[in-house]
Amino acid sequence: MKTSQSPGSGLLRGAFILGAAAILSKLIGTLQKIPLQNIGGDGVFGIYTTIYSFYAFLAVFVTAALPAAISKYVAERTASADEQGVRSVLRAGLLTACSAGLLMAFAMWSLAPQVSAWIGSEHTLLPLRAISLALLVVPPMAALRGFFQGLQQALPTAVSQVAEQIVRVAVMVALLLTLNAFEAADERIAAGAALGSFAGGLAGLGAMLLFWRRYGRMRRSAPSTATKLAQAASDTAVSGELGTEPRTEDQRSSSSRTWVKRLLIYAVPVFIGSLSQPLLGLVDTLTVPRLLQGSGWGDLASMEQFGIYNRGIPIVQLVFMLATSLSTLLLPAIAEAKARGQEERITASAGVALRWLWLLGLTAAAGLAALAGPVNIMLYADAQGTDALRWTALSAAGGTLGIVSAALLQGMGAVRAPALFLLVSATLKLTLNLLLVPLMGISGAALAGAVSYLVAALLGVLLLARLTGLRGGVRRTLLQPLLLAGLTALAAYGVRLLTSELLSAAGLGGRTGALLTSAFGVAAGVLAFAAALVYTRAVSDAELSALPGGAKLAALARRLRRES
């Protein structure tokens, strides 16, 4: 006998599909920067990173904020069996997305000379115009994703996300290889790489249109009971307002204007709250190349230095991606506890989440800093910018803590605080860049980023402590995490030195030697972290038991402590 799925199971299944697709697409998007540098070189990498920060800043509105608004209102209209309302939301969403995309693409194309002058490099002009084309196809794709998410259909968005990233990276690499073979100038190679975003957007839009066509065909051939009820409700509402007359064009236009206004009112705060990494990246883009030129670097040389500075960003973003994925699980739980007035549950959940993410972020930062040299050679073929990469690695500590504290604050309804802390962080980043880049070069920019992330995180934690009464002893919140991070870094660094000596004696160097050194160093760090976690009781047996398969982990930890 076939059992029907509950709404809850369907929701969890959709969340799992979306989460898996988001992680896969972000992983592809993050790691594509490595072949970009390997094929194009640091100059191309620097130019591409510079222009992509502008695109990422603008695209947040149409790729994150607006789809969230469309999804919310489509879900509400669907729950009310309002088919006409669903169509009105989609129509308004597509109108808003396409208008915003067209406006931003036109502005980015026409203002490219001025933006290049702000950056201080004429090599960014052509790539800026190339990447602006993506804003013509990405907005309608994102609007349709929001529509299907509102219907709780996760598969279309998942397929579209993966298709977009695969095609984007494939076209980017193909153009990189082709233009590199013809010995094109760096700005032309970077422009070719930027066209990958347009191609990926086309692929993602094509996937969404296929699902839209399938949805329309299914709706016409076998309308559900809900659809019939929705049509009846829509007809009743129309006849009640207009007699038996169908809705006129003016009335449909008025409805669209109303929904556009609603979508914008909801989307703008989401847009502001999603600007953390894009805004800091934009601050770097507008300051670091110019400050380097002021220190004596030429136009293209400053772009190369900026590319070297950005080598550590993809690695740290992987840590941020993990923290973001874990943080999304906290929002509904905290919001539910807040609605039910379960203050003790909020305090307990916030304490565990902060401690776990702080431990993971600090340990990842320490381990990556210890292995910065071989990791740099393994991924980018040389050791340039290792000091900057080491400072960038430390951003993982403050960044992960900031991500989880922002998620907890949003779950509690304090949605404005993370945006305010973002502005503080961006202002601090700008100030520190101006002070440190002339003194330390790209290492100064990396240090400024680590400090800015940490300050924003501390502000979030302090507000959480005030709202929840959260208290933590110095031992559990500071000394134990620092001990674990220190032991992890020491183990990784010790094995790194030993492995390097052995591989040098065996005649294995270069990227192969760096790969082996990094792998053994990571393994040693992970083992040291796990052992320290067990013996210091930085995480209690009860917290271990709460993890999937955690009961066995807790039992193993108790046995190891007894036997030691």
C-alpha positions as CSV (number, residue, x, y, z in Angstrom):
1,M,0.0,0.0,0.0
2,K,1.4,3.4,-1.0
3,T,1.8,5.8,1.9
4,S,1.5,9.5,1.4
5,Q,4.3,11.7,2.4
6,S,3.6,14.2,5.1
7,P,4.1,17.9,4.4
8,G,7.0,17.9,6.9
9,S,8.8,15.0,5.2
10,G,8.4,16.8,1.8
11,L,9.8,20.0,3.3
12,L,12.8,18.1,4.8
13,R,13.4,16.4,1.5
14,G,13.3,19.7,-0.4
15,A,15.6,21.3,2.1
16,F,18.1,18.4,1.7
17,I,18.0,18.7,-2.1
18,L,18.4,22.4,-2.0
19,G,21.2,22.2,0.6
20,A,23.1,19.5,-1.3
21,A,22.8,21.4,-4.6
22,A,23.8,24.7,-3.0
23,I,26.9,23.1,-1.4
24,L,27.9,21.4,-4.7
25,S,27.4,24.6,-6.8
26,K,29.3,26.7,-4.3
27,L,32.1,24.1,-4.2
28,I,32.4,24.2,-8.0
29,G,32.2,28.0,-8.0
30,T,34.8,28.4,-5.4
31,L,37.3,25.8,-6.7
32,Q,37.1,27.2,-10.3
33,K,39.3,30.0,-9.2
34,I,42.2,27.6,-8.9
35,P,42.4,26.6,-12.6
36,L,41.7,30.3,-13.4
37,Q,45.0,31.2,-11.7
38,N,46.8,28.1,-13.0
39,I,45.9,28.8,-16.6
40,G,45.7,32.5,-16.8
41,G,48.3,33.5,-14.2
42,D,48.1,36.0,-11.3
43,G,47.4,39.0,-13.6
44,V,44.3,37.4,-15.1
45,F,43.3,36.1,-11.7
46,G,43.7,39.6,-10.2
47,I,41.7,41.3,-13.0
48,Y,38.9,38.7,-12.8
49,T,38.6,38.8,-9.0
50,T,38.5,42.6,-9.2
51,I,35.6,42.8,-11.7
52,Y,33.7,39.8,-10.2
53,S,33.4,41.6,-6.9
54,F,31.3,44.3,-8.6
55,Y,29.1,41.7,-10.3
56,A,28.7,39.7,-7.0
57,F,27.7,42.9,-5.1
58,L,25.0,43.8,-7.7
59,A,23.8,40.2,-8.2
60,V,23.0,39.7,-4.6
61,F,19.7,41.5,-5.0
62,V,18.5,39.4,-8.0
63,T,20.0,36.1,-7.0
64,A,19.3,36.0,-3.2
65,A,17.0,38.8,-2.0
66,L,14.3,38.9,-4.7
67,P,13.9,35.1,-5.1
68,A,13.4,34.9,-1.3
69,A,10.6,37.4,-1.6
70,I,9.0,35.6,-4.5
71,S,9.2,32.3,-2.7
72,K,7.5,33.7,0.4
73,Y,4.6,35.2,-1.4
74,V,4.1,32.3,-3.8
75,A,3.9,30.0,-0.8
76,E,1.4,32.2,0.9
77,R,-0.8,32.5,-2.2
78,T,-0.6,28.8,-2.8
79,A,-1.6,28.0,0.8
80,S,-4.6,30.3,0.3
81,A,-5.5,28.4,-2.9
82,D,-5.1,31.8,-4.8
83,E,-4.0,30.8,-8.3
84,Q,-4.5,34.3,-9.6
85,G,-2.4,35.6,-6.8
86,V,0.4,33.1,-7.6
87,R,0.4,34.3,-11.2
88,S,0.4,37.9,-10.1
89,V,3.4,37.3,-7.8
90,L,5.4,35.5,-10.6
91,R,4.5,38.2,-13.1
92,A,5.6,41.0,-10.7
93,G,8.7,39.0,-9.8
94,L,9.8,38.5,-13.4
95,L,9.1,42.2,-14.1
96,T,11.2,43.3,-11.2
97,A,14.0,40.9,-11.8
98,C,14.3,41.6,-15.5
99,S,14.0,45.4,-15.0
100,A,16.6,45.4,-12.3
101,G,18.9,43.1,-14.3
102,L,18.6,45.3,-17.4
103,L,19.2,48.5,-15.5
104,M,22.3,47.0,-13.7
105,A,23.7,45.6,-16.9
106,F,23.2,48.9,-18.7
107,A,24.8,50.8,-15.8
108,M,27.7,48.4,-15.5
109,W,28.4,48.5,-19.3
110,S,28.1,52.3,-19.7
111,L,29.9,53.2,-16.5
112,A,32.7,50.6,-17.0
113,P,35.3,53.4,-17.9
114,Q,34.4,55.3,-14.7
115,V,34.6,52.1,-12.6
116,S,37.9,51.3,-14.1
117,A,39.2,54.7,-13.2
118,W,37.9,54.2,-9.6
119,I,39.8,50.9,-9.5
120,G,42.9,52.5,-11.0
121,S,43.4,50.0,-13.8
122,E,42.4,50.3,-17.5
123,H,42.8,46.5,-17.8
124,T,39.4,46.0,-16.0
125,L,37.3,47.9,-18.7
126,L,36.7,45.0,-21.1
127,P,36.2,42.3,-18.4
128,L,33.7,44.6,-16.7
129,R,31.6,44.9,-19.8
130,A,31.9,41.1,-20.5
131,I,30.6,40.2,-17.0
132,S,27.7,42.7,-17.2
133,L,26.1,40.5,-19.9
134,A,25.4,37.9,-17.2
135,L,22.9,40.4,-15.6
136,L,20.7,40.0,-18.6
137,V,20.0,36.3,-18.1
138,V,20.6,35.6,-14.4
139,P,17.7,37.7,-13.0
140,P,14.8,35.8,-14.8
141,M,16.5,32.5,-13.9
142,A,16.6,33.5,-10.2
143,A,13.0,34.7,-10.2
144,L,11.8,31.3,-11.6
145,R,13.9,29.6,-8.9
146,G,12.0,31.6,-6.2
147,F,8.7,30.7,-7.8
148,F,9.4,26.9,-7.7
149,Q,10.8,27.2,-4.2
150,G,7.5,28.8,-3.1
151,L,5.7,25.8,-4.5
152,Q,8.1,23.6,-2.4
153,Q,9.6,22.1,-5.6
154,A,13.3,21.9,-4.8
155,L,14.4,19.9,-7.9
156,P,14.2,22.7,-10.5
157,T,16.4,25.0,-8.4
158,A,18.9,22.2,-7.7
159,V,19.2,21.2,-11.3
160,S,19.5,24.8,-12.4
161,Q,22.2,25.7,-9.8
162,V,24.4,22.7,-10.8
163,A,23.9,23.3,-14.5
164,E,24.8,26.9,-14.2
165,Q,28.0,26.2,-12.4
166,I,29.1,23.3,-14.6
167,V,28.6,25.3,-17.8
168,R,30.1,28.4,-16.3
169,V,33.3,26.6,-15.4
170,A,33.4,24.6,-18.6
171,V,33.1,27.7,-20.8
172,M,35.5,29.7,-18.6
173,V,38.2,27.0,-18.9
174,A,37.6,26.5,-22.6
175,L,38.0,30.2,-23.3
176,L,41.0,30.5,-21.0
177,L,42.8,27.7,-22.8
178,T,41.9,29.1,-26.2
179,L,42.8,32.7,-25.5
180,N,46.0,31.7,-23.7
181,A,47.0,29.6,-26.7
182,F,46.6,32.6,-28.9
183,E,48.7,34.7,-26.4
184,A,45.9,37.2,-25.9
185,A,46.4,40.1,-23.5
186,D,45.6,39.5,-19.8
187,E,42.4,41.7,-20.0
188,R,41.1,39.8,-22.9
189,I,41.7,36.5,-21.2
190,A,39.9,37.8,-18.1
191,A,37.0,39.0,-20.3
192,G,36.8,35.5,-21.8
193,A,36.7,34.0,-18.3
194,A,34.0,36.5,-17.3
195,L,31.8,35.4,-20.3
196,G,31.5,32.0,-18.5
197,S,29.1,33.7,-16.1
198,F,26.8,34.7,-19.0
199,A,27.0,31.1,-20.5
200,G,26.3,29.6,-17.0
201,G,23.3,32.0,-16.6
202,L,22.0,30.9,-20.0
203,A,22.3,27.2,-19.0
204,G,20.6,27.8,-15.6
205,L,17.8,29.8,-17.3
206,G,17.3,27.1,-19.9
207,A,16.9,24.5,-17.2
208,M,14.3,26.6,-15.4
209,L,12.4,27.2,-18.6
210,L,12.3,23.4,-19.2
211,F,10.8,22.9,-15.7
212,W,8.4,25.8,-16.3
213,R,7.2,24.2,-19.5
214,R,6.8,20.9,-17.8
215,Y,4.9,22.6,-14.9
216,G,2.5,24.3,-17.4
217,R,1.9,21.1,-19.3
218,M,1.1,19.2,-16.1
219,R,-1.2,21.9,-14.8
220,R,-3.2,22.0,-18.1
221,S,-3.4,18.2,-18.5
222,A,-4.2,17.2,-14.9
223,P,-5.2,20.2,-12.7
224,S,-5.2,19.3,-9.0
225,T,-8.0,19.8,-6.6
226,A,-6.1,22.7,-5.1
227,T,-5.9,24.2,-8.6
228,K,-9.6,23.8,-9.2
229,L,-10.3,25.4,-5.8
230,A,-7.9,28.2,-6.5
231,Q,-9.6,28.8,-9.8
232,A,-13.0,28.8,-8.2
233,A,-11.8,31.2,-5.5
234,S,-10.3,33.4,-8.1
235,D,-13.5,33.4,-10.1
236,T,-15.6,34.2,-7.1
237,A,-13.3,37.0,-6.1
238,V,-13.4,38.5,-9.6
239,S,-17.2,38.2,-9.9
240,G,-17.6,39.7,-6.4
241,E,-15.5,42.7,-7.4
242,L,-16.4,43.1,-11.0
243,G,-19.7,41.3,-11.5
244,T,-19.2,38.8,-14.4
245,E,-16.6,40.9,-16.2
246,P,-13.1,39.5,-16.6
247,R,-10.2,41.5,-15.2
248,T,-9.1,44.4,-17.4
249,E,-5.6,45.2,-18.4
250,D,-5.5,48.2,-16.1
251,Q,-6.5,46.1,-13.1
252,R,-3.8,43.5,-13.9
253,S,-1.3,46.3,-14.2
254,S,-2.4,47.7,-10.8
255,S,-2.1,44.3,-9.2
256,S,1.4,43.9,-10.6
257,R,2.4,47.3,-9.3
258,T,1.1,46.3,-5.8
259,W,3.1,43.1,-5.9
260,V,6.2,44.8,-7.1
261,K,6.0,47.1,-4.1
262,R,5.5,44.2,-1.7
263,L,8.4,42.3,-3.2
264,L,10.8,45.3,-2.9
265,I,9.7,46.0,0.7
266,Y,10.6,42.4,1.6
267,A,13.7,42.0,-0.6
268,V,15.6,45.2,0.4
269,P,16.3,44.2,4.0
270,V,17.3,40.7,2.8
271,F,19.6,42.3,0.3
272,I,21.3,44.4,3.0
273,G,21.7,41.4,5.3
274,S,23.4,39.3,2.5
275,L,26.1,41.8,1.7
276,S,28.8,40.7,4.2
277,Q,31.4,39.0,1.9
278,P,30.5,41.0,-1.3
279,L,30.8,44.3,0.6
280,L,34.2,43.5,2.0
281,G,35.3,42.3,-1.4
282,L,34.2,45.5,-2.9
283,V,36.1,47.5,-0.3
284,D,39.3,45.6,-1.3
285,T,38.6,46.1,-5.0
286,L,38.3,49.9,-4.6
287,T,41.3,50.3,-2.3
288,V,44.0,47.6,-2.6
289,P,45.1,48.1,-6.3
290,R,45.2,51.9,-5.8
291,L,47.1,51.7,-2.6
292,L,49.6,49.3,-4.2
293,Q,50.1,51.7,-7.1
294,G,50.7,54.4,-4.6
295,S,53.5,52.3,-3.2
296,G,55.2,52.0,-6.5
297,W,53.5,49.1,-8.2
298,G,52.5,49.6,-11.9
299,D,49.0,49.1,-13.3
300,L,49.2,45.4,-14.3
301,A,51.7,44.6,-11.5
302,S,49.1,45.8,-9.0
303,M,46.5,43.5,-10.6
304,E,49.0,40.6,-10.3
305,Q,49.5,41.4,-6.6
306,F,45.8,41.6,-6.1
307,G,45.5,38.2,-7.6
308,I,48.1,36.8,-5.3
309,Y,46.3,38.4,-2.4
310,N,43.1,36.5,-3.4
311,R,44.7,33.1,-3.4
312,G,43.6,32.3,0.1
313,I,40.0,33.5,-0.4
314,P,38.7,30.2,-2.1
315,I,40.1,28.1,0.8
316,V,38.6,30.3,3.5
317,Q,35.3,30.4,1.6
318,L,35.1,26.6,1.9
319,V,35.1,27.0,5.7
320,F,32.5,29.8,5.4
321,M,30.4,27.5,3.2
322,L,30.4,24.8,5.9
323,A,29.5,27.4,8.6
324,T,26.7,28.8,6.5
325,S,25.3,25.3,5.8
326,L,25.3,24.5,9.6
327,S,23.9,27.9,10.5
328,T,20.8,27.4,8.2
329,L,19.8,24.6,10.5
330,L,19.7,27.0,13.5
331,L,17.3,29.5,12.1
332,P,14.0,27.5,12.4
333,A,14.9,26.0,15.7
334,I,15.7,29.3,17.3
335,A,12.7,31.0,15.7
336,E,10.4,28.2,17.0
337,A,11.9,28.5,20.5
338,K,11.5,32.2,20.5
339,A,7.8,32.0,19.5
340,R,7.2,29.5,22.3
341,G,9.0,31.6,24.9
342,Q,11.6,28.8,25.5
343,E,14.4,31.1,26.7
344,E,16.4,28.3,28.3
345,R,16.4,26.3,25.0
346,I,17.5,29.4,23.1
347,T,20.4,30.0,25.5
348,A,21.5,26.3,25.4
349,S,21.2,26.1,21.6
350,A,23.1,29.4,21.1
351,G,25.9,28.3,23.5
352,V,26.4,25.0,21.8
353,A,26.3,26.5,18.3
354,L,28.8,29.3,19.1
355,R,31.2,26.9,20.8
356,W,31.2,24.4,18.0
357,L,31.6,26.9,15.2
358,W,34.2,28.9,17.2
359,L,36.2,25.6,17.7
360,L,35.9,24.6,14.1
361,G,36.7,28.1,12.7
362,L,39.7,28.7,15.0
363,T,41.1,25.3,14.4
364,A,40.7,25.5,10.6
365,A,42.4,29.0,10.7
366,A,45.3,27.7,12.8
367,G,45.8,24.6,10.7
368,L,45.7,26.4,7.4
369,A,48.1,29.1,8.7
370,A,50.6,26.3,9.7
371,L,50.3,24.7,6.2
372,A,50.1,27.9,4.2
373,G,53.4,27.3,2.4
374,P,52.8,23.8,0.9
375,V,49.1,24.6,0.3
376,N,50.1,27.7,-1.7
377,I,52.5,25.7,-3.9
378,M,50.1,22.8,-4.2
379,L,47.2,24.9,-5.5
380,Y,49.1,27.8,-7.3
381,A,52.5,26.3,-8.2
382,D,54.7,28.9,-6.4
383,A,55.1,30.4,-2.9
384,Q,54.3,34.0,-3.7
385,G,52.0,35.6,-1.2
386,T,52.4,32.9,1.5
387,D,52.4,35.5,4.3
388,A,49.2,37.0,2.9
389,L,47.6,33.6,2.7
390,R,48.6,32.9,6.3
391,W,46.8,36.1,7.4
392,T,43.8,35.4,5.2
393,A,43.6,32.0,6.9
394,L,42.9,33.7,10.2
395,S,39.8,35.2,8.7
396,A,38.2,31.7,9.1
397,A,38.0,32.2,12.9
398,G,36.1,35.5,13.0
399,G,34.2,34.7,9.8
400,T,32.6,31.4,11.1
401,L,31.8,33.0,14.5
402,G,30.2,35.9,12.7
403,I,28.1,33.7,10.4
404,V,26.7,31.7,13.3
405,S,26.1,34.7,15.5
406,A,24.2,36.5,12.6
407,A,22.1,33.4,12.0
408,L,21.2,33.2,15.7
409,L,20.3,36.9,15.9
410,Q,18.1,36.6,12.8
411,G,16.4,33.6,14.3
412,M,15.6,35.7,17.4
413,G,14.2,38.5,15.2
414,A,17.1,40.9,15.6
415,V,17.5,41.2,11.8
416,R,18.9,44.8,11.8
417,A,21.9,44.0,14.1
418,P,23.9,41.9,11.6
419,A,23.5,44.6,8.9
420,L,24.8,47.2,11.4
421,F,27.7,45.0,12.3
422,L,28.4,44.5,8.6
423,L,28.7,48.3,8.1
424,V,31.1,48.5,11.1
425,S,33.2,45.7,9.7
426,A,33.3,47.3,6.2
427,T,34.3,50.7,7.7
428,L,37.0,49.0,9.8
429,K,38.3,47.1,6.8
430,L,38.5,50.3,4.8
431,T,40.4,52.1,7.6
432,L,42.8,49.3,8.2
433,N,43.4,48.9,4.4
434,L,44.4,52.6,4.2
435,L,46.8,52.1,7.2
436,L,48.3,48.7,6.6
437,V,48.5,48.2,2.8
438,P,51.1,51.0,2.3
439,L,53.1,49.4,5.2
440,M,52.7,45.7,4.6
441,G,51.4,45.4,1.0
442,I,48.9,42.6,0.4
443,S,49.6,41.1,3.8
444,G,48.2,44.2,5.3
445,A,45.0,43.8,3.4
446,A,44.8,40.2,4.6
447,L,45.4,41.2,8.2
448,A,42.7,43.9,7.9
449,G,40.2,41.3,6.7
450,A,41.0,39.0,9.6
451,V,40.6,41.8,12.2
452,S,37.4,43.1,10.5
453,Y,35.7,39.7,10.6
454,L,36.7,39.1,14.2
455,V,35.3,42.5,15.4
456,A,31.9,41.9,13.6
457,A,31.8,38.5,15.2
458,L,32.5,39.8,18.7
459,L,29.8,42.4,18.4
460,G,27.3,39.7,17.4
461,V,28.4,37.5,20.4
462,L,28.1,40.4,22.8
463,L,24.6,41.2,21.6
464,L,23.6,37.5,21.9
465,A,24.9,37.4,25.4
466,R,22.8,40.4,26.3
467,L,19.6,39.0,24.6
468,T,19.9,35.5,25.9
469,G,21.8,35.8,29.2
470,L,24.4,33.6,27.6
471,R,27.5,33.2,29.8
472,G,30.7,31.3,29.3
473,G,33.7,30.8,31.4
474,V,37.1,31.8,30.2
475,R,38.2,28.2,30.2
476,R,35.5,26.9,27.9
477,T,35.2,29.9,25.6
478,L,38.8,30.9,25.3
479,L,41.4,28.7,26.8
480,Q,40.2,25.3,25.5
481,P,39.6,26.5,21.9
482,L,43.0,28.2,21.9
483,L,44.6,25.0,23.3
484,L,42.9,22.8,20.6
485,A,43.9,25.2,17.8
486,G,47.4,25.4,19.1
487,L,47.8,21.6,19.3
488,T,46.3,21.2,15.8
489,A,48.7,23.8,14.3
490,L,51.7,22.3,16.2
491,A,51.0,18.8,14.9
492,A,50.4,20.0,11.4
493,Y,53.5,22.1,11.3
494,G,55.7,19.4,12.9
495,V,54.6,16.8,10.3
496,R,55.0,19.4,7.6
497,L,58.7,19.9,8.5
498,L,59.3,16.2,8.8
499,T,57.6,15.3,5.6
500,S,59.4,18.1,3.7
501,E,62.7,16.8,4.8
502,L,61.9,13.2,3.8
503,L,60.5,14.3,0.4
504,S,63.5,16.5,-0.3
505,A,65.9,13.6,0.5
506,A,63.8,11.4,-1.9
507,G,64.0,14.1,-4.6
508,L,60.3,14.8,-4.5
509,G,59.6,18.5,-4.7
510,G,57.3,21.0,-6.5
511,R,53.6,20.5,-6.5
512,T,53.8,16.8,-5.9
513,G,55.9,17.3,-2.8
514,A,53.6,20.1,-1.6
515,L,50.5,17.9,-2.2
516,L,52.0,15.1,0.0
517,T,53.2,17.5,2.6
518,S,49.8,19.2,2.8
519,A,47.9,15.8,3.0
520,F,50.1,14.5,5.8
521,G,49.9,17.8,7.6
522,V,46.1,17.9,7.4
523,A,45.9,14.3,8.6
524,A,48.1,15.0,11.6
525,G,46.1,18.1,12.5
526,V,42.8,16.3,12.3
527,L,44.1,13.5,14.6
528,A,45.5,16.0,17.1
529,F,42.3,17.9,17.1
530,A,40.2,14.8,17.7
531,A,42.5,13.6,20.5
532,A,42.5,16.9,22.2
533,L,38.7,17.2,21.8
534,V,38.3,13.9,23.7
535,Y,40.8,14.4,26.5
536,T,40.1,18.1,27.2
537,R,36.3,17.5,27.2
538,A,36.0,20.7,25.2
539,V,32.8,19.1,23.9
540,S,30.7,17.2,26.4
541,D,29.5,13.6,25.9
542,A,25.9,14.9,25.8
543,E,26.8,17.3,22.9
544,L,28.6,14.4,21.1
545,S,25.5,12.2,21.5
546,A,23.3,14.9,19.8
547,L,25.3,14.4,16.6
548,P,24.3,11.8,13.9
549,G,25.9,8.6,15.2
550,G,27.0,10.6,18.2
551,A,26.1,7.9,20.8
552,K,28.9,5.7,19.4
553,L,31.3,8.6,19.4
554,A,30.5,9.5,23.0
555,A,31.0,5.8,24.0
556,L,34.3,5.7,22.2
557,A,35.4,9.0,23.9
558,R,34.6,7.6,27.4
559,R,36.5,4.3,26.6
560,L,39.6,6.2,25.4
561,R,39.6,8.4,28.5
562,R,39.3,5.3,30.8
563,E,42.2,3.5,29.0
564,S,44.5,6.5,29.1
